[in-house]
Each structure stands twice: as structure tokens, then as C-alpha cells.
Amino acid sequence: MHNTIMQEQEKLREIESLGEEAEDFQEDAMWEESRREAGSWGGILLVQAVICALIVLALIFFKVSDDGKYQEITHWYRHEMTNEIELPTFNRASPEPVESSEPTATPPPADSAPPQML
């Protein structure tokens, strides 16, 4: 009897170790795939960083050398950003609020709440 219990426990350990190995393999594959994806995006991110740095340098150059051109660029940028952020408007009429002479209902005080709610 003791021998069969030991054999069952050994089988359970083997089954558990198989599951752990499969999970480890899946995690390794996932990390490897994410590394490959990051490598393919690395060049694009570098180009984007270089372009942003050039834009900042150009703005600093215009700020120092030609304040009029800098003001023109900032005005254009602010105008474009207000257009970008502005939400679209719809031309459908919304119902007008109805005013009544009756007061609105007020909620009951907290003392009258059931004990489960407190």
C-alpha cells in the first residue's frame, strides 16, 4: 500500500514538472518573439527620435535668430492643435429643458437607510 502511494506521488510530480516545462517554453517563446518585434521597431523609433530632435533644434534656431518666423510657426501650431482637439458638432436639435413649478424630490436622510447599506 505504501508502495502504491509513493508511485502515485511520483507520477503526480512528473505530471506537474511536464506542465512547468511547457509553461517555461511558452514564456521563452513569447519573450523571443517580443525581442524580434522590438528589433524591427528599433530603427523606426530611432528615425522618429532624430526627426523630433531636428524639429526642436529648428525651433530653437528660429527663436534665437528670427523671432517673427518663430511666432509664425507657433501661431500655425496652436491653430492646428485647436482644430485637432475640437470635437465635431452635430446639427440636431436637443430638447429644451422643461421648467416646472414643483420642487424636485430630495433623497431621504441617511438615518432612514437600512443597516446593510450603512
Summary of the structure (lengths in Angstrom):
residues: 118
radius of gyration: 33.9
end to end distance: 57.6
largest distance: 94.4
contacts: 175
relative contact order: 0.03
helix: 73%
strand: 0%
